[in-house]
Structure formats: C-alpha cells, structure tokens
Amino acid sequence: MGASGSTVVDFGAFPGASDASVTVTGQTGILLGSLVEAWMFPAATADHTADEHLVETIRIIAGNIVAGTGFTIYALNTSQLNEPLIQIDRSSTPSVGGQGTLLYGKWNVGWVWN
C-alpha cells in the first residue's frame, strides 16, 4: 500500500530564502522503510506560473520519515549565481554583494510513497 499527492513548499515573501521545507502528515500506513519520492509539480500557484516550475533551479528531496505519520519534503535553490561584488568607494576593495540567489513564494510539489 502507498499514497500519492501534492503539496506546496513556501520560500516566503520576497526576497525569500535559499531553502524551505514542508511536512506531509496523515500517512498512517507509512513505514520507516518506505520509499518516498518528491518532485516539482508544474502547475501555477499564486506566485509562479507552471512554466516557472519547469525552469527554476529547485532541488526537491523527500525524507525524515515518521512511521504512521508522514515525511518531510525539502526544497533548495541549486543556482550558482551570486550578486556581483561592488566597490563602496575608490579606497576600498569590492566587498558588498556575493549573496546567493534567493527564491520566494509558493511552489507546487508532487509526492509518492510505497
């Protein structure tokens, strides 16, 4: 026996975060040895189009199974882009910037376990 469904992972309001998670509960038949999979589900949310779900650099991982209860879905940005470093004044070296790309808003995720 297994189950499947979808949920939403929320990176928060702009500017967002580099990672987020959501807990799926109500899975009374899940066991510690169950296999769980999760993936981006390309359907529009209030924040993003279905097409954005197809091209965004989000890695989805399912884990942390709690027998008889559920599991956790983790989402993280895998983009290697960083803000450019800028120079504050002529006497300083570039030091402002360098923060990795953040994601914001809600994204659809599909899941299945058996």
N, C-alpha and C positions, 0 to 999 in steps of 0.2 A: 504494500500500500504506500502511496505517496500523495503529494499535493503539488499544485502549481498556482501561481497568481502573479499579481503585480503590486507594486507599492511606489512611493515617491521618496527620493532622497533629497534633502534640502540643504544647500550650501549657505543659506541665509541671505539677508538683504545685501545689496551692493555695498561694499566691494566684495563681500563673500569670504570664502575660505579655500584652502588648498585640499581639504578633506572633509568628509561628512559620513554619517552612518545612520542606519535606521534598523530597528528591531522588529522582526516579524514574529508575532505571537499567535496563540490559538492553534498550534500544530501538535495536538495531543498524541499523534502517532509517531512523531519523530524520535529517533533513537540516536545515541551518541555516535554510532557507526553509520548513520545515514549519510548519503552523498547529497550535497546541496550545491546548486549552480545558480548564478545570477548574471544578468546582462542588461545593457542599455536597451530599453523598450521604446522604439521610435514612434511616439505619439505626443502630440502637442500638450504642453502644460500652460498655465497662466503666464509663465516666464519665458518659455522656449518653444520653438517650432519642432515638428517632427524631424525636419532636415538638420536642425542643430544637434539633435540627439545622434544623428549618424556621423557627424564630423568632429564633435568635441573630443578632447583628449582626456576622457574619464576612464579610469580602470575600475572595474567592479569586481569585488571579491566577496564570497559568502563564507561564513564560518561561525565560530563560537556557538556551537550547537548546545542547547539546554534540552535534555531529554524530556519529552512530554510537554514541552512549552514552545520552542521555536529556535530562532537563529538570528544572527546579525549580518546585515549587508553593509560592506564598507565601500566607499567611493573616494577616489583620489585623483587629482589632476596630475597627469604624466607629462605635461608640457615642459619643455626645457627652456622656454623663452623667459628672459628676465628683463626687467626695466633697465634701460641704459643708465650707466653711471654718469652723473653730471658734476660739473665743477661749480662750487659756490662762488668763488671769486678767483682772481688770477693768481693769488698766492697759495691756493690750496690744490691738492690733488683731487681727482674725481672721487667722490665718496657718497653722494646721495643717489639712491636707486638700488638696483640689484635685487629687488624683491621679486620672487617668482610670481607667475601668473596665478591669479585667484579666479575662482568660479563663483557664480552667485545663482540664487534661485532654485527652483524645483525641477527635478529631472525624473522621468519615469524609468523604473527598473522592473524587469521580469524575473521570476524565480521559479525553481522547481526543486523538489527533493524526493528521494526514494531510498 
